[in-house]
Amino acid sequence: MADISVGLNCPACGGAVSVVEGESTLLCPYCSSTLFIEGDQGVTTMAFKNRVNRESALKASRLWWSRGWKARDLKRVGRTTEVYPIYLPFWRAMTRVAGWICGYEIRRHTDSKGRVHEQKVPKEVMILNDYRFSEIATDPGDLGIRSLRNFAGETSFADFDMIPTFEATTSKDDALARARSDAQSRARSSAKVSRVTMERLHVLTRRLSMVYYPIWVVRYTYRDRMYMTTVDGVTGQVLSGRAPGDPLFQSLAITAGTSVGGLAAALGIIMSGIAAELMIVGLLAGGVILYITYRFFRHGSEIVEGEFKHKPASVSQTIKELQSAARTLQEAYR
Amino acid sequence: MRIVQVKCPSCSSPIYSKQRDQLFYCEKCNVLHTRNGGVEKLDFEIAEFNRSLSGEKVYVPFWRLYCSFIIRSKSVEGGHVFRLMSWMKDEDGSGTLFIYIPAADFDPSAFKNLAIGYTVSSPKYGSRLDFGGARRMPAVMSREEAVELADFVVVTMEAEKPGVLQRLDYSLTVNSSKVVYLPFIMGQSGLKSAL
């Protein structure tokens, strides 16, 4: 768990000591003094060491260009205009949730005569779990980064003079409130109690720290339009990016989608002679396929990956939306 | 970030230790203090070991919280036994009890068992003035956290009785707190009470 460490000196003997992120006490290995770490307003501040150079960031970015539904000639036509590292501040919190959620769920079953029976099943679920939370502590602009994915690495403030650093602009209290709220909602969903009659949850903050994380920004042009990718300065992986889509993929998708959707609807109408339900199923299937096709065509001109505020819907997100709509309809029908 | 040497708030002697601990004990003047949110001396007790037991002696820190509660209403599906009844003084549903919260780092299951076990059956012990060379388990939990968890212990006691708890409307007030070091013997199968 304790992945991050930073070097300091013992105030008693001057010996080098290593502070594990989030710990408030440590022992000097030379003089055995007990040492206490007083953070800035109670918050431990850490910076990850940048382990990626310009070439590696460029390589990761170009590799990302060639993946997925992006323009096929992107690697040939795309021109890199800027590659630079920055430090972004993140709040990082570790919380423990302890408590109980009591309630019940309704189970339905159909007997041999087709009658639906409802059974109330009482539930009591104990929660005693740790949760990790992170969020960016500044306005990320168009970078598409809102939380930390990597929590392991060497820490050092050595690069601070050379790499531009974004100042933290969000408050510790707000971050803590969001971390607690996040832990509480994750605990609730893990309990899986659909109808709650009593909830006593306690969120304990185990650690709160400010982490400065190195990010490489790669900006490039493609047919006179600007795009970007960001690369993790510790792991070297692409975190977010915008890239041009491929018109051919869009055309193929709209052609295939409308054909398959139309066929499904037509098949349903033809089969209605056998059973009326088949027509409804066919029409519904056709409609769903057409909707997914439309979403892909509508947003396929730009491929977006990462945590952007305004992000076009992906196919998987569209499917989730449809599933949610289906559940709502199902509930209404009941 | 600033790093400071921990000194006793009473005699200013540096505190030397072999383990990281949230509670700092001065062997010279027998003072226990914490630094969560400022230096604060703590009221504490050290329980005497049962002399008939042998093995590696370990002291485990607990927060002992003296609490009062009032139960307004409750509902249990398939059961009715009510554990808090044993501490009730009046028919109005009020009572007092000592809640023991392990302050050392335990896995959830061990934490729950120790907390429930000592809360349900308060330990009886003679106290002593020092640790007598026995090892102390480090504390990782602050008093504020222990107070939060007192409610969890109460609900756990009720939820683990027969039946499925559906509702428990009550209030719990922590009147005072004390650190209690309880003796254990470290065996091959883990910790065993040495009271």
Interface residues (C-beta under 8 A of the other chain):
Chain A: L8 N9 C10 P11 A12 V17 V19 E23 S24 T25 L26 L27 S32 S33 T34 L35 F36 I37 E38 G39 D40 T44 T45 A98 G99 W100 C102 G103 Y104 P122 K123 E124 M126 L128 N129 T197 M198 R200 H202 L204
Chain B: M1 R2 I3 V4 Q5 V6 P14 I15 Y16 S17 K18 Q19 R20 D21 Q22 F24 R35 N36 S75 E77 G78 P108 F111 K112 E145 E148 L149 D151 F152 V155 T156 A159 V164 L165 Q166 R167 L168
